[in-house]
Amino acid sequence: MFPAPRRHLRSLLLAIACLSASLSLAAADDPPREALHGSRVEQRAMALLDRAVAHVEANGEAGTAAFNHGPTFIDRDLYAYALKTDGTFLASGGDSAALVGQNVLKEVDLNGKPFFREIIEQAKAFGAGRVEYRWFNPADARGEPKVAVFRAVGDIIVAAGYYPPRATPMQARVLLRDAAKAMASNPSAALEHFQRLDGAFIRDDLYVFVVRLSDGTFLAHGATPSLVGTNSYELVGPDGSHVVRRMAEMARDSAEGESDYAWRNPATDAVEKKHTYFKIVGDTLVAVGYYRR
């Protein structure tokens, strides 16, 4: 047993835990934009977690039974679940309902990671946290990265999980089309909009970046604004390639194109295969890429 931390302290500790996980995975030349972790799906998961925690605080362990049924603790593909610090799985509104009543300390993900144990350890140490693991996604019938956010209420851990958002090739092409139109219409306004988290040009793991072709200077970067003003032609990706320089060289022969390379996904903080579409607008290269599944 351990005391439930005060609500504001839990929130602070959760923020610290999320930031620590983010920083530990980030590459030095591609710092994460922490605000991107506040994607729409994570915001939904946090709102669901808030409701579930408040319910358990008011009703105790018996209140977790409400997670097993009804719409209150299910938000489309998201659901709340609960377990105790001894590993006993109490309730779930999703596929993990099959685990109810079992001890999950030895349960592992698709990569063999004992993620429930990690959740429990973080909850005991900090009262809240964020754990990444690989789980079967019924929507795609395949194993994919998943994130659990959780808080402790006494010896009960309340959690909600979500699959980090994945853009489609069509969404990337549409965003590039819109970005190119914006640049052609009003470049200065477009460059500002490309970096607004509340704007139309940052959508989960999709974002726009713009490079001046004459010298390679980043004019905008939706995921890593600290790159603005730096020389993109000197930037080396995780696989050792000069990613943007290659795009510029390809653009000399055509006003548009596409390129494959490895890059850090701001929604998952993992280096993944990326496919980027780019287009020349005036003296700039405008690009949008999506991360392959």
VOPAGU-2260 file (C-alpha; in pm, 1 decimal, decimal comma):
REM VOPAGU-2260
SITE   aa  ch    i         X         Y         Z
SITE  MET   A    0       0,0       0,0       0,0
SITE  PHE   A    1     113,1     353,6     -65,1
SITE  PRO   A    2     -71,6     684,5     -29,0
SITE  ALA   A    3    -243,0     838,2    -331,7
SITE  PRO   A    4     -59,4    1158,5    -422,7
SITE  ARG   A    5    -249,7    1482,7    -447,8
SITE  ARG   A    6    -402,0    1553,0    -787,7
SITE  HIS   A    7    -170,0    1840,5    -880,5
SITE  LEU   A    8     133,9    1641,3    -770,4
SITE  ARG   A    9      25,0    1346,6    -984,5
SITE  SER   A   10      -3,9    1571,8   -1285,7
SITE  LEU   A   11     343,5    1712,0   -1226,9
SITE  LEU   A   12     496,9    1367,6   -1185,6
SITE  LEU   A   13     324,6    1242,3   -1499,6
SITE  ALA   A   14     465,9    1532,5   -1697,0
SITE  ILE   A   15     813,6    1459,6   -1562,3
SITE  ALA   A   16     784,1    1090,2   -1648,6
SITE  CYS   A   17     665,4    1164,1   -2002,4
SITE  LEU   A   18     943,6    1415,3   -2058,4
SITE  SER   A   19    1206,5    1175,6   -1927,3
SITE  ALA   A   20    1090,1     900,1   -2162,1
SITE  SER   A   21    1089,5    1144,6   -2451,3
SITE  LEU   A   22    1438,3    1276,4   -2386,1
SITE  SER   A   23    1588,2     932,1   -2340,4
SITE  LEU   A   24    1479,2     833,6   -2691,1
SITE  ALA   A   25    1559,8    1156,3   -2873,8
SITE  ALA   A   26    1855,8    1198,5   -3104,7
SITE  ALA   A   27    2087,1    1492,4   -3041,1
SITE  ASP   A   28    2037,9    1631,4   -3391,9
SITE  ASP   A   29    1660,4    1587,6   -3388,6
SITE  PRO   A   30    1525,0    1705,7   -3052,2
SITE  PRO   A   31    1160,9    1612,7   -2988,4
SITE  ARG   A   32     890,0    1872,6   -2980,0
SITE  GLU   A   33     730,4    1775,6   -2649,8
SITE  ALA   A   34     403,7    1947,5   -2735,5
SITE  LEU   A   35     350,6    1699,5   -3018,5
SITE  HIS   A   36     296,7    1434,3   -2755,4
SITE  GLY   A   37     -25,6    1620,3   -2688,1
SITE  SER   A   38    -172,3    1476,0   -3010,7
SITE  ARG   A   39    -547,3    1448,2   -3039,6
SITE  VAL   A   40    -553,1    1079,1   -2956,8
SITE  GLU   A   41    -335,9    1132,4   -2647,6
SITE  GLN   A   42    -560,4    1416,6   -2536,9
SITE  ARG   A   43    -855,0    1178,0   -2561,9
SITE  ALA   A   44    -665,2     916,0   -2362,3
SITE  MET   A   45    -576,7    1167,9   -2089,8
SITE  ALA   A   46    -938,9    1287,5   -2068,5
SITE  LEU   A   47   -1053,8     926,5   -2034,7
SITE  LEU   A   48    -789,5     865,7   -1768,4
SITE  ASP   A   49    -905,9    1172,3   -1574,6
SITE  ARG   A   50   -1263,5    1040,1   -1568,0
SITE  ALA   A   51   -1154,2     691,2   -1467,7
SITE  VAL   A   52    -925,6     816,7   -1188,3
SITE  ALA   A   53   -1197,9    1042,9   -1047,6
SITE  HIS   A   54   -1438,4     747,7   -1046,9
SITE  VAL   A   55   -1197,3     522,9    -857,5
SITE  GLU   A   56   -1114,9     800,8    -611,6
SITE  ALA   A   57   -1487,1     831,2    -536,6
SITE  ASN   A   58   -1579,1     460,3    -538,4
SITE  GLY   A   59   -1262,8     268,2    -452,3
SITE  GLU   A   60   -1170,7     -71,0    -594,4
SITE  ALA   A   61   -1536,4    -163,6    -644,0
SITE  GLY   A   62   -1563,1     127,1    -884,8
SITE  THR   A   63   -1327,2     -38,1   -1132,3
SITE  ALA   A   64   -1606,6    -278,8   -1227,2
SITE  ALA   A   65   -1761,8       6,8   -1425,1
SITE  PHE   A   66   -1468,0     -13,1   -1666,2
SITE  ASN   A   67   -1592,0    -352,8   -1784,5
SITE  HIS   A   68   -1911,1    -223,8   -1944,0
SITE  GLY   A   69   -2097,9      85,3   -2053,6
SITE  PRO   A   70   -1990,2     388,9   -2257,6
SITE  THR   A   71   -1861,9     608,5   -1973,4
SITE  PHE   A   72   -1510,0     466,5   -1978,1
SITE  ILE   A   73   -1488,4     380,0   -2346,4
SITE  ASP   A   74   -1405,8     642,9   -2607,9
SITE  ARG   A   75   -1430,3     477,8   -2949,4
SITE  ASP   A   76   -1109,2     269,4   -2971,3
SITE  LEU   A   77    -986,5     383,0   -2627,0
SITE  TYR   A   78   -1079,6     222,9   -2297,5
SITE  ALA   A   79    -985,6     240,5   -1929,5
SITE  TYR   A   80    -844,2     -49,6   -1734,0
SITE  ALA   A   81    -716,6    -110,1   -1381,0
SITE  LEU   A   82    -477,2    -335,2   -1194,6
SITE  LYS   A   83    -334,5    -354,1    -844,6
SITE  THR   A   84      25,6    -305,1    -745,2
SITE  ASP   A   85      51,8    -677,0    -666,6
SITE  GLY   A   86     -18,6    -747,9   -1034,6
SITE  THR   A   87    -386,2    -845,6   -1008,1
SITE  PHE   A   88    -574,1    -727,5   -1315,9
SITE  LEU   A   89    -904,9    -579,6   -1202,1
SITE  ALA   A   90   -1101,5    -453,8   -1500,7
SITE  SER   A   91   -1090,2    -352,6   -1866,3
SITE  GLY   A   92   -1323,4    -215,5   -2129,1
SITE  GLY   A   93   -1120,8    -365,9   -2415,2
SITE  ASP   A   94    -952,9    -682,2   -2537,6
SITE  SER   A   95    -750,3    -709,1   -2217,3
SITE  ALA   A   96   -1074,6    -800,2   -2034,5
SITE  ALA   A   97    -957,1   -1157,8   -2083,8
SITE  LEU   A   98    -690,9   -1085,6   -1819,9
SITE  VAL   A   99    -936,5    -986,1   -1544,4
SITE  GLY   A  100    -866,2   -1182,0   -1227,0
SITE  GLN   A  101    -519,0   -1288,8   -1339,7
SITE  ASN   A  102    -180,8   -1177,0   -1212,5
SITE  VAL   A  103      -8,9    -997,0   -1500,3
SITE  LEU   A  104     338,1    -946,3   -1352,7
SITE  LYS   A  105     478,8   -1196,4   -1601,4
SITE  GLU   A  106     264,1   -1086,3   -1894,4
SITE  VAL   A  107     477,2    -958,6   -2184,8
SITE  ASP   A  108     414,0    -764,7   -2505,0
SITE  LEU   A  109     484,6    -888,1   -2858,6
SITE  ASN   A  110     855,3    -814,6   -2809,2
SITE  GLY   A  111     874,9    -996,2   -2476,7
SITE  LYS   A  112     873,9    -679,3   -2265,5
SITE  PRO   A  113     708,2    -718,1   -1918,8
SITE  PHE   A  114     526,6    -386,9   -1959,7
SITE  PHE   A  115     271,3    -441,0   -1680,8
SITE  ARG   A  116     559,9    -483,1   -1437,8
SITE  GLU   A  117     710,3    -160,0   -1571,5
SITE  ILE   A  118     377,0      18,9   -1520,9
SITE  ILE   A  119     362,9    -101,7   -1162,6
SITE  GLU   A  120     722,1       0,4   -1090,2
SITE  GLN   A  121     666,3     352,2   -1227,5
SITE  ALA   A  122     338,9     386,2   -1039,1
SITE  LYS   A  123     506,3     289,7    -712,2
SITE  ALA   A  124     799,2     523,7    -769,3
SITE  PHE   A  125     619,9     826,6    -913,3
SITE  GLY   A  126     245,6     778,9    -871,5
SITE  ALA   A  127     199,1     816,2   -1247,5
SITE  GLY   A  128     376,4     750,7   -1574,1
SITE  ARG   A  129     383,9     656,3   -1939,9
SITE  VAL   A  130     501,3     320,9   -2080,7
SITE  GLU   A  131     547,5     219,6   -2444,1
SITE  TYR   A  132     505,1    -139,0   -2559,9
SITE  ARG   A  133     400,7    -340,0   -2865,5
SITE  TRP   A  134      48,2    -477,3   -2875,9
SITE  PHE   A  135    -191,6    -634,3   -3124,7
SITE  ASN   A  136    -404,8    -368,2   -3292,2
SITE  PRO   A  137    -739,4    -523,6   -3395,2
SITE  ALA   A  138    -803,1    -232,6   -3632,2
SITE  ASP   A  139    -504,8    -334,6   -3846,0
SITE  ALA   A  140    -475,9    -700,1   -3739,8
SITE  ARG   A  141    -106,9    -652,0   -3661,0
SITE  GLY   A  142     127,8    -570,9   -3376,0
SITE  GLU   A  143     197,8    -199,3   -3337,3
SITE  PRO   A  144     353,5      37,6   -3082,8
SITE  LYS   A  145     110,7     134,1   -2806,8
SITE  VAL   A  146     133,3     379,6   -2517,8
SITE  ALA   A  147     -17,2     341,5   -2170,6
SITE  VAL   A  148     -72,8     647,2   -1950,4
SITE  PHE   A  149    -160,3     576,5   -1588,4
SITE  ARG   A  150    -196,7     705,1   -1232,5
SITE  ALA   A  151    -205,6     542,2    -892,9
SITE  VAL   A  152    -502,1     564,4    -656,1
SITE  GLY   A  153    -378,5     393,6    -342,3
SITE  ASP   A  154    -276,7      43,6    -449,6
SITE  ILE   A  155    -490,3      62,4    -763,7
SITE  ILE   A  156    -339,0     170,8   -1094,3
SITE  VAL   A  157    -581,7     324,1   -1339,5
SITE  ALA   A  158    -469,6     331,1   -1702,9
SITE  ALA   A  159    -569,0     407,6   -2060,1
SITE  GLY   A  160    -381,1     303,7   -2372,1
SITE  TYR   A  161    -366,4     430,4   -2727,3
SITE  TYR   A  162    -192,6     357,9   -3055,0
SITE  PRO   A  163      12,2     659,3   -3168,2
SITE  PRO   A  164    -150,4     814,5   -3474,1
SITE  ARG   A  165     -36,5     708,4   -3820,0
SITE  ALA   A  166     -95,2     925,5   -4123,1
SITE  THR   A  167    -170,8     775,9   -4463,0
SITE  PRO   A  168       6,4     854,5   -4793,0
SITE  MET   A  169    -307,7    1032,2   -4913,3
SITE  GLN   A  170    -315,6    1255,0   -4604,3
SITE  ALA   A  171      48,8    1348,6   -4660,3
SITE  ARG   A  172     -15,1    1436,6   -5024,9
SITE  VAL   A  173    -320,1    1646,0   -4936,6
SITE  LEU   A  174    -128,5    1833,5   -4667,9
SITE  LEU   A  175     154,6    1902,3   -4913,7
SITE  ARG   A  176     -94,3    2031,5   -5169,0
SITE  ASP   A  177    -243,7    2268,9   -4911,3
SITE  ALA   A  178      99,9    2378,7   -4791,0
SITE  ALA   A  179     219,0    2451,5   -5145,2
SITE  LYS   A  180     -92,5    2660,0   -5213,2
SITE  ALA   A  181     -36,0    2854,5   -4889,9
SITE  MET   A  182     328,7    2922,4   -4979,9
SITE  ALA   A  183     234,6    3040,5   -5330,1
SITE  SER   A  184     -32,5    3271,0   -5189,8
SITE  ASN   A  185     142,1    3428,3   -4889,8
SITE  PRO   A  186     485,5    3284,1   -4798,8
SITE  SER   A  187     542,0    3474,2   -4474,4
SITE  ALA   A  188     198,0    3385,7   -4335,3
SITE  ALA   A  189     236,8    3024,8   -4448,4
SITE  LEU   A  190     572,9    2980,7   -4276,4
SITE  GLU   A  191     419,8    3102,6   -3951,7
SITE  HIS   A  192     117,1    2873,2   -3983,6
SITE  PHE   A  193     332,3    2568,8   -4053,6
SITE  GLN   A  194     467,4    2586,2   -3696,9
SITE  ARG   A  195     144,2    2653,3   -3508,2
SITE  LEU   A  196      45,5    2355,5   -3295,9
SITE  ASP   A  197    -316,9    2467,3   -3303,2
SITE  GLY   A  198    -314,8    2522,1   -3677,3
SITE  ALA   A  199    -404,9    2309,1   -3977,0
SITE  PHE   A  200     -51,4    2205,0   -4075,3
SITE  ILE   A  201      45,2    1987,4   -3776,7
SITE  ARG   A  202    -168,2    1676,6   -3760,0
SITE  ASP   A  203     -40,7    1409,0   -3523,6
SITE  ASP   A  204     270,4    1267,3   -3699,7
SITE  LEU   A  205     226,9    1485,8   -4010,6
SITE  TYR   A  206     398,8    1822,6   -4039,5
SITE  VAL   A  207     544,1    2055,7   -4302,6
SITE  PHE   A  208     903,3    2164,2   -4347,3
SITE  VAL   A  209    1032,5    2427,6   -4588,1
SITE  VAL   A  210    1387,6    2480,8   -4713,6
SITE  ARG   A  211    1536,4    2766,6   -4916,7
SITE  LEU   A  212    1697,1    2598,3   -5216,5
SITE  SER   A  213    1976,8    2850,6   -5268,8
SITE  ASP   A  214    2152,9    2778,5   -4938,9
SITE  GLY   A  215    1956,4    2498,3   -4770,0
SITE  THR   A  216    1829,4    2712,4   -4481,4
SITE  PHE   A  217    1529,7    2571,8   -4296,1
SITE  LEU   A  218    1252,6    2833,3   -4313,0
SITE  ALA   A  219     999,8    2622,6   -4123,4
SITE  HIS   A  220     987,0    2285,0   -3948,2
SITE  GLY   A  221     663,1    2178,3   -3783,9
SITE  ALA   A  222     816,1    1910,1   -3561,1
SITE  THR   A  223    1148,8    2066,6   -3464,1
SITE  PRO   A  224    1129,7    2447,1   -3477,1
SITE  SER   A  225    1484,1    2476,7   -3341,7
SITE  LEU   A  226    1603,8    2370,6   -3687,5
SITE  VAL   A  227    1474,0    2694,1   -3842,0
SITE  GLY   A  228    1771,1    2903,4   -3956,2
SITE  THR   A  229    2008,4    2606,5   -3972,3
SITE  ASN   A  230    2153,7    2451,9   -4287,2
SITE  SER   A  231    1942,1    2153,7   -4388,9
SITE  TYR   A  232    2202,9    2037,5   -4639,5
SITE  GLU   A  233    2437,8    1956,3   -4351,0
SITE  LEU   A  234    2173,8    1761,2   -4161,1
SITE  VAL   A  235    2246,0    1388,1   -4141,9
SITE  GLY   A  236    1968,5    1142,2   -4067,9
SITE  PRO   A  237    1991,7     842,5   -3831,6
SITE  ASP   A  238    2095,5     625,2   -4125,7
SITE  GLY   A  239    2384,9     858,9   -4214,6
SITE  SER   A  240    2227,9    1008,3   -4527,0
SITE  HIS   A  241    2201,4    1378,6   -4614,9
SITE  VAL   A  242    1824,4    1364,3   -4634,6
SITE  VAL   A  243    1732,8    1717,6   -4744,1
SITE  ARG   A  244    2033,8    1765,6   -4971,4
SITE  ARG   A  245    1924,1    1454,8   -5160,5
SITE  MET   A  246    1574,2    1596,3   -5204,1
SITE  ALA   A  247    1714,4    1924,7   -5337,5
SITE  GLU   A  248    1931,1    1735,3   -5586,6
SITE  MET   A  249    1630,4    1534,7   -5701,5
SITE  ALA   A  250    1428,7    1855,7   -5736,5
SITE  ARG   A  251    1673,8    1995,7   -5993,3
SITE  ASP   A  252    1532,8    1760,5   -6251,7
SITE  SER   A  253    1166,9    1794,3   -6155,0
SITE  ALA   A  254     943,5    2040,5   -5973,0
SITE  GLU   A  255     828,3    1765,6   -5739,3
SITE  GLY   A  256     928,1    1424,3   -5615,6
SITE  GLU   A  257     940,6    1178,8   -5327,0
SITE  SER   A  258    1208,1    1019,5   -5112,4
SITE  ASP   A  259    1252,9     735,5   -4860,6
SITE  TYR   A  260    1475,6     758,7   -4554,3
SITE  ALA   A  261    1489,2     698,1   -4178,7
SITE  TRP   A  262    1371,1     968,9   -3939,5
SITE  ARG   A  263    1244,3    1013,0   -3586,1
SITE  ASN   A  264     866,1    1003,7   -3555,8
SITE  PRO   A  265     756,7    1288,5   -3322,5
SITE  ALA   A  266     444,9    1092,9   -3224,8
SITE  THR   A  267     631,9     778,2   -3113,1
SITE  ASP   A  268     985,8     909,5   -3048,6
SITE  ALA   A  269    1119,4     614,7   -3249,0
SITE  VAL   A  270    1335,8     615,0   -3561,5
SITE  GLU   A  271    1113,3     481,7   -3839,3
SITE  LYS   A  272    1103,2     454,6   -4216,6
SITE  LYS   A  273     960,1     770,7   -4368,0
SITE  HIS   A  274     832,8     851,2   -4715,5
SITE  THR   A  275     829,3    1222,1   -4801,2
SITE  TYR   A  276     664,4    1406,7   -5087,4
SITE  PHE   A  277     812,4    1742,1   -5187,6
SITE  LYS   A  278     735,3    2022,8   -5429,2
SITE  ILE   A  279     920,7    2331,6   -5547,9
SITE  VAL   A  280     738,1    2657,3   -5478,5
SITE  GLY   A  281     933,0    2961,1   -5593,3
SITE  ASP   A  282    1283,2    2933,9   -5446,5
SITE  THR   A  283    1177,6    2689,1   -5174,6
SITE  LEU   A  284    1133,0    2316,4   -5129,9
SITE  VAL   A  285     809,2    2235,7   -4942,2
SITE  ALA   A  286     779,4    1883,3   -4800,8
SITE  VAL   A  287     546,4    1657,0   -4606,6
SITE  GLY   A  288     617,0    1294,0   -4518,4
SITE  TYR   A  289     440,1    1004,0   -4353,5
SITE  TYR   A  290     585,5     721,2   -4144,7
SITE  ARG   A  291     544,3     374,0   -4290,8
SITE  ARG   A  292     371,3     110,6   -4082,3
